[in-house]
Amino acid sequence: MKNRPLIGLTLDAEQPGGYSKFPWYALRCNYMDAIADCGGVPVALPHRAELATDLLDAVDALVVTGGAFDVDPKLYGEVGRHETGMLKEGRTAAETALIGGALARGMPILGICGGEQLLAVALGGTLIQHIPDTVPDALPHEQPNPRNEPGHEITLTPGTRLAAIVGAATMRVNSAHHQAVRAPGPRLVVNAVAPDGVIEGIESPAHRFCLGVQWHPEFLIDPGDRRLLEAFVEAAR
C-alpha cells in the first residue's frame, strides 16, 4: 500500500503570449499544494488523449481541474453556443479520455468547477450554458470579491457521500463560473445546491469515489474543503 498516493491533475492550456511565445500549460499552485498538504503526491497530466491509458497507469487518482473555457455544447446535445463561451477542444478531448478511462478502472475522480461540468457530461448530464440567462434571480456565481473568499453558502444533500465526508449541512464556498449542471442524468445524484437552486455538486453512487464540485476546494475556505480533499486522497491509497 502506498503511503502517499500519486494524484494526476489536468492542466489548462494557453495560447502564445504572456509566459511564452509558444503554447503553454498553466495551473494555479494551490491545486498542487492542497493535494500535497492533504497527503497526496500531485503530478501534472498533459493534453494527449492518445496517452490516457498510459497516464492513468501511472497515477492512483484523477483531478479534473477548472479553467476559463466551456465544455462544447455538442457533447451534451445542444447545437448553439453562448456568445461568451470559449472552447479548448484539445484539453476537453484529453480530459474526456482520462475521465472515461478512470471510470472504467474504478479510479477515484474529483472534478472541480469546469471539471465537475465535464464529469457530468461524461456521465450523461447536461449543462446550463449561461446562468444569468437561465436562472431567475441568480446569485453572482462569478463573484465580485476575491476567489480566496466565500461567495455564497451551499446546502448539502443528506445521505450523499459528500455530506458524509463534510459532516455538516452547509458550506461557505467561492464561486467562479457562468455555467452549471442543468440535469445530472441517470447515473449521478446532486449532492449540493446554492440558494438560487443552481447545482453545486454531483456524485456517482455506482463508483467508489466519483464526485464533482462547482466551487474550488483547493482554496480551503471552508473546513469541509480539507475534509473533501483528504477523503479523496485517502480513497486513492
Beta strands, then each sheet from edge to edge (+ up, - down):
strand 1: 6-10
strand 2: 12-14
strand 3: 24-26
strand 4: 41-45
strand 5: 61-64
strand 6: 109-112
strand 7: 126-128
strand 8: 152-156
strand 9: 170-173
strand 10: 180-183
strand 11: 189-193
strand 12: 199-203
strand 13: 210-213
sheet 1: 4+ 1+ 5+ 6+ 13+ 12- 11+ 8- 9+
sheet 2: 2+ 3-
sheet 3: 7+ 10-
end
